[in-house]
Amino acid sequence: MLTTTVVFIFSGLMIWAALSDIRHYILSNRLCLVVLFLYPVFLIALYMDNGSIAFSYVGWSVLIALVIFGIGMIFFALNVMGGGDVKLIPVVALWAGPSLVLNYLMIMSLTGGLLAATILARNRLIASKAAKSSENINFPVAQTENAKVPYGVGIALGGLYVAFQLYVSLDGQA
């Protein structure tokens, strides 16, 4: 029962992440830390509900999250990813663990990529219409604000997949 509550809180945090990134293009440090520190609470709740935890599974989960964080830091240094994305992706991967991490990464990548492609196509359409206007012939269209992609949406959808799979596995144990 307690474990299910923690999974629902995790789901709510994923929805918060998506909405925050859509509205402000920010995945806050507070959000990332809450999701991170909720994971040990999940493990404790799992232990209280089931009486055991596979520590090797937890160890692999931590290792996978650290590797993903290292890769994300490289992308951040290359100015490919934002800092919030770099922090939230491995934290959700920690929750996914070895059994769900590949599906999580695939869902996150596909939905984030689809969103990015949609935004790029929209910006191209707007730019082509602006270029045809005689008013804008000597002024390039500024697209820096419109070029941002709220990739937290993809991360959150992947996280909701993880939450659903955790809920289903908990429901099967009850």
Secondary structure, 3 states (H helix, E strand, C coil): CHHHHHHHHHHHHHHHHHHHHHHHCCCCHHHHHHHHHHHHHHHHHHHHHHCCCCHHHHHHHHHHHHHHHHHHHHHHHCCCCCHHHHHHHHHHHHHHHHHHHHHHHHHHHHHHHHHHHHHHHHHHHHHHHHHHCHHHCCCCCCCCCCCCCCCHHHHHHHHHHHHHHHHHHHHHHC
